Structure formats: structure tokens, C-alpha cells
Amino acid sequence: MKIEILGVKIDNITFQDAIEKARALLGDDKQNLMVTCNPEILLHADKDNFFRDILNSASICVADGFGLILASKFLKDSLMERVVGVDFVGDFCKICEKESKSVYLLGGRDGIAQKTADRLKKRFPDLKISGWLDGGINLKDCCKLIKSASPDVLFVALGAPRQEKWIYDNLREIPSVKLAIGVGGAFDFISGNVKRAPKFMRRLGLEWLWRLIIQPWRIRRIFNAVIVFPILFFASIIKK
């Protein structure tokens, strides 16, 4: 079942359901895209029809942002729970380790991808990490490098909408990849480059406040997610 918010159809599934659905796609005979949506992504999609079509074509589209959970409560059906991207990466890597599936990391800057790979390897010693590349390189040239590594799973941390558009444009050039996942800022957290909000703030949906405290330069993005998104969402309800 999917729930539509601002024209984007989001899978109404639990975190564990998302893990199992992604796991099943590893044995698929076609390539798949997974997107982790938050209010900021939906704002981009509201202004960009092509981006919205990419999101709606994804094999899995989950609600990462707490704002989407709150918004859904004003609809006929509400979303079950958040599927937080950074937590998903960790749990899914555990699945990949168990099933001997290889992963590749693309994104971040200044060695963040390698630091993320090192952290994941410490957590999952038998995980096959076939390679990593910083997002600062020429992305037009990296397909050949990723293709030669033949990964089963590709984590792309380039930020939305760039990461989803890159996957859409290039996935067919990397035929070994069964599942490509846009993970936003997950590498920053996994690598330890950015400290996650305390658990009580995460439970209350106050991660935006934590990010504002430690990264005040993000104020415009936070304003869009916390103020602009609710206004646009309620305006869409009234219009209907």
C-alpha cells in the first residue's frame, strides 16, 4: 500500500518490511532504485516533475523524515513508521554480509566514503565492500570504475535530487547492481564526521533542531523542511 504526499507515492511499510523488501530485490532479474524521502525531497519534487517521476518509479520509496509521518496523520491512512536512511544502511549491510552480497559506496567528500567503508568493515568484518568513490570526482567517469568492481548494491550519497537523477541516468551502465539506494547524508553519520542527535531527540522528531545547533549553516534547508513543507502540504489538502 502506498500513501501519496505532494504527488509522491510512499510505501506504507515498517522498517523491517523495508529491509525484507530490499533483501528480496537482491535476487531480482532487473535493476532497482530505492529512495528515502523527507520533506525537503518532496519540496524538490513539487517543483520538478522529472524528479517526481523518478521517485514514483522507484521499487521502494520510504519515509525517512519525521515530517512525513506527521503529515500522513492528516490523511485517510497514516504511515506506519520512519525508515531512517542511516539505520537502514547499517541493517542492510548486515544482510549483505550474511548473504555474501557486495556493496559499493559513492558520495561524500574529503575521504568520507572511505571512512564510511572502514566503519562498516569494523561492524561487519565479512562484508564485501567492492569499492568507494568520493562524490567530488567527475561523476561521468566513475561508472567504468564501479562497473569493474561488479557490486550487487550501490549506496549513493550525493544529496537529493542529484543522487536519484544520477542513479536514473547511469544505473543501466552498471549491470551488476541489483539495488541502488539514495542515502543522502548517511555517510556523514556512519563515518563519524557528523554526530547524530541524541536518541530522545530522534524519538521526538527533533533531529532538525540538533542539526541546526551543530550545523547552523543549514538553516535554509531546515526552514524549508519545518516551515515551508507543512504550509505546502496543508495547502494541498485544502485545494483537494
Rosetta blueprint (number, residue, H / E / L):
1 M L
2 K E
3 I E
4 E E
5 I E
6 L L
7 G L
8 V E
9 K E
10 I E
11 D E
12 N L
13 I L
14 T L
15 F H
16 Q H
17 D H
18 A H
19 I H
20 E H
21 K H
22 A H
23 R H
24 A H
25 L H
26 L L
27 G L
28 D L
29 D L
30 K L
31 Q L
32 N E
33 L E
34 M E
35 V E
36 T E
37 C E
38 N L
39 P H
40 E H
41 I H
42 L H
43 L H
44 H H
45 A H
46 D H
47 K H
48 D L
49 N H
50 F H
51 F H
52 R H
53 D H
54 I H
55 L H
56 N H
57 S H
58 A L
59 S L
60 I E
61 C E
62 V E
63 A E
64 D L
65 G L
66 F H
67 G H
68 L H
69 I H
70 L H
71 A H
72 S H
73 K L
74 F L
75 L L
76 K L
77 D L
78 S L
79 L L
80 M L
81 E L
82 R L
83 V L
84 V L
85 G H
86 V H
87 D H
88 F H
89 V H
90 G H
91 D H
92 F H
93 C H
94 K H
95 I H
96 C H
97 E H
98 K H
99 E L
100 S L
101 K L
102 S E
103 V E
104 Y E
105 L E
106 L E
107 G E
108 G L
109 R L
110 D L
111 G L
112 I H
113 A H
114 Q H
115 K H
116 T H
117 A H
118 D H
119 R H
120 L H
121 K H
122 K H
123 R H
124 F L
125 P L
126 D L
127 L L
128 K E
129 I E
130 S E
131 G E
132 W E
133 L E
134 D L
135 G L
136 G L
137 I L
138 N L
139 L L
140 K L
141 D L
142 C H
143 C H
144 K H
145 L H
146 I H
147 K H
148 S H
149 A H
150 S L
151 P L
152 D L
153 V E
154 L E
155 F E
156 V E
157 A E
158 L L
159 G L
160 A L
161 P L
162 R H
163 Q H
164 E H
165 K H
166 W H
167 I H
168 Y H
169 D H
170 N H
171 L H
172 R H
173 E H
174 I L
175 P L
176 S L
177 V L
178 K L
179 L E
180 A E
181 I E
182 G E
183 V L
184 G L
185 G L
186 A H
187 F H
188 D H
189 F H
190 I H
191 S H
192 G L
193 N L
194 V L
195 K L
196 R L
197 A L
198 P L
199 K H
200 F H
201 M H
202 R H
203 R H
204 L L
205 G L
206 L L
207 E H
208 W H
209 L H
210 W H
211 R H
212 L H
213 I H
214 I H
215 Q L
216 P H
217 W H
218 R H
219 I H
220 R H
221 R H
222 I H
223 F H
224 N H
225 A H
226 V H
227 I H
228 V H
229 F H
230 P H
231 I H
232 L H
233 F H
234 F H
235 A H
236 S H
237 I H
238 I H
239 K H
240 K L
